[in-house]
Amino acid sequence: MENEGPMNNNNGHDLSHDLRNDDTTDLLWNNLEYDMDALLGANVNASAYVAEEDEDNHPKDKKSSRRVKRHTMEQLQALENIYELGEGQEGRVVPPAGQTGCRLLPSGCLIEDMGNGYCKVTWIVHAEYDETTVPPLFRPLLRSGQALGARRWLAPLQRQCEYMAVLRSFPTTDGRRGIMELAQRMTASFHAAISGPVTLASSNVFEWRGGSGTGSERFEIAVRMVTWCVSNVPNGQLPGMVLSAATTVWLPSTLPQHVFDYLRDWRHHGEWGTHTHGATVKELAYISTGGYLEGNAVSVLRPNVTDGTNSNMLILQDVSTDVSCSLVVYSPIEENAMLAVMNGGDHTSSFLLPSGFAVLPDGHGLAHHSPSTSSAFATAGSLVTVACQTLLPGITTDNLATEAFDDAGKQLCHAIGKIRAAVEADIIVPA
């Protein structure tokens, strides 16, 4: 197995961060509730949350009567020794990393109550991966520990805590809360469509190749395209198919922050947006979702389309960033449905078909984090994933025309070309 070993360059060491206690406890308790037996098990698929019963029987929050446990550095060192114990336990089968591509060995996080509503989270990661299953463009990122190392988990936890704190600051009937909850669902849908496994019986996977530009400015890309049938469509639309297209390019001389700054600026949305047809946009609503890094926000945009195309559509946009990754996710949404949400109405039935960008460090430099600045990266270059989804009403597998693939591929080429020009990238390397 090629280069099998820990994913994080700390090789089992821990990373710590101070966070708000209530938000951190809620997030970890709801999503990562495991006991010590699970922590010792080698074949776990999430990190562990270590807690003890509250001796005073005073609940720390409404959902649990447990409290976080104080751990000394000696206890943290003892937890590191669990790694060897977990891997050698009788009766526990650990599949080789080559069979699964990646395996998480005994890992976990510790929460230490710091008082005044704050806690200290220590995250420890032990993992192995088979590098032969990783595309060459992404191997430096995994080797650096920035992809799945301890800091990769702490940074999103910090960002999500801030998001939840803002969300809970609004009453249930407040339209801003509805907008944020809708944005959460949109971004989750984006992850599932772009990164999730292809499991639907109606799904088909294709590859499209094309390019843009001339001479030395020309670049070629390979686009992964997936189609599947959908019946839950907006009113007035015929059931049909969804076409999801995605590709990744490497900008070796462009900092991720520069790419993110361009994409997150709503004033540039019309330059690359797949639903604005080159028109400018107007910002109708803006909600800052965290002050840890500049740029985390949810927005509602109105395209200034004058040709009547999609004139009744608004755009919901979710922008998030931390040391590990930056995301710009957006989706068209019917205007009346969006305005109803903004006025405190229901959002659960809103149809979303998100597109967007993921900007990662390329792993050729060291990522660092400074809360006092807006810079989240110090790295040699950027890995930029561009994805778009399109609804094809009335289309089935039998009458799916190649023009649909060409249109989606050209949209991605157009967006990459706009990014390249905006950040003055010298080189584009396709995945």
Protein Blocks (a to p, Z undefined) as FASTA:
>chain_A
ZZiacfblngopacdddddfklmmmmmmmmmcccfklmmpmbbcbdcddddddfklpafb
fkbccdcddddfklmmmmmmmmmmmmmpghiacddfklnopacdddddddddebjhiacd
dddddddddfklpcfklmmmmmnopmmmmklmmmmmmmmmmmmmmmmmpcfklmklmmmm
mmmmmmmmmmmmmmmccfbfkbccddddddedehjlbccddddddddddfbdcehiacdd
ddddddddddfkbcfklmmmmmmmmklmmmmocklnopacddfbdcdfbjkbghiacddd
dddbfklpaklbccdddddddfkbccdddddddfklmmmmmnopafklpccddddddddd
ehlaccdddfkbmbfbdcfbdcdddddddddehiafklmcfklmmmmmmmmmmmmmmmmm
mnopabdcdZZ
